[in-house]
Amino acid sequence: MDLGPATGWWVAAGVVVALELLSGSFHLLMLGIGLAAGALAAHAGFGLPMQIVTAAVIGGGAVGAWVVRRQQEPPSPPAGANRDVMLDIGERVHVERWDADGSARVHYRGAEWSARWAGPGAPAPGEHVIEALEGSRLVLRR
């Protein structure tokens, strides 16, 4: 059985993709693309130095492009204010009265909760929206 020069590149790409599946690091997947590009360069008949350059440029470029793309996205809110983590965010509660320090007790999901005001100005009784959770305290706004 004759193993061509591309076989090593394909094996390395497979190992890196398997490591990515174990770790969840998307950067390893980008490096796997670079290794696959090195294998394709070997199939095209390029010499080893050109295969290495191809793998490095494609893999490194893919990692760099991924990093730039991630930096352009707005940062995720902290877990206590992230609707994807805390499903209570955005729900409405009714506040009967506010204490002088901007806190209140509200009835929500069948229990009494401590709440604090996070909006501008002085809080007023009425309907409010849950903006975040701080431990077991609701953070409310109008």
C-alpha positions, -999 to +999 in steps of 0.1 A: +000+000+000+015+033-011+008+062+012+011+095-008+023+128+007-013+140+012-021+111+036-002+127+065-020+160+059-054+142+059-046+123+091-034+155+108-066+173+097-087+144+111-069+145+144-073+182+148-110+180+139-114+152+165-097+174+191-121+202+182-150+179+188-137+170+222-128+206+232-154+227+214-127+252+203-137+265+169-101+277+163-090+240+160-116+236+132-101+265+114-067+249+117-081+217+104-092+236+073-056+247+069-044+212+072-069+201+046-056+228+023-021+214+028-035+180+017-051+195-014-018+212-022-001+178-020-027+163-043-020+192-067+017+182-068+032+211-049+064+204-030+065+202+008+075+238+014+045+250-006+022+226+012+034+240+045+029+276+033-005+268+020-016+251+052-002+280+073-018+307+052-052+291+050-053+279+086-039+310+101-060+332+078-092+313+089-083+317+126-076+354+121-108+359+102-127+342+130-111+363+156-119+395+137-155+384+132-159+376+169-145+410+179-170+428+157-200+412+174-214+431+204-204+415+237-230+392+254-247+407+284-237+392+318-256+361+327-279+379+351-291+402+323-291+377+294-325+366+282-309+334+268-298+324+303-325+339+325-360+334+310-375+357+335-360+388+319-386+407+300-415+394+320-439+418+337-446+422+374-469+445+393-454+466+422-479+477+448-456+501+466-419+510+467-399+515+498-378+547+503-346+530+494-359+519+460-367+483+469-400+465+469-416+431+475-434+417+445-455+385+439-440+367+409-443+330+399-463+321+430-437+335+455-426+368+471-395+383+455-373+411+465-370+438+438-350+469+432-355+499+409-330+502+380-347+529+359-341+566+359-358+589+384-380+577+413-399+544+410-437+545+409-462+517+416-476+498+387-464+474+359-427+469+356-404+448+334-377+425+348-344+438+335-320+414+353-317+391+382-291+396+410-291+364+429-327+361+441-335+399+436-354+411+406-340+443+389-370+463+375-376+491+351-407+507+336 
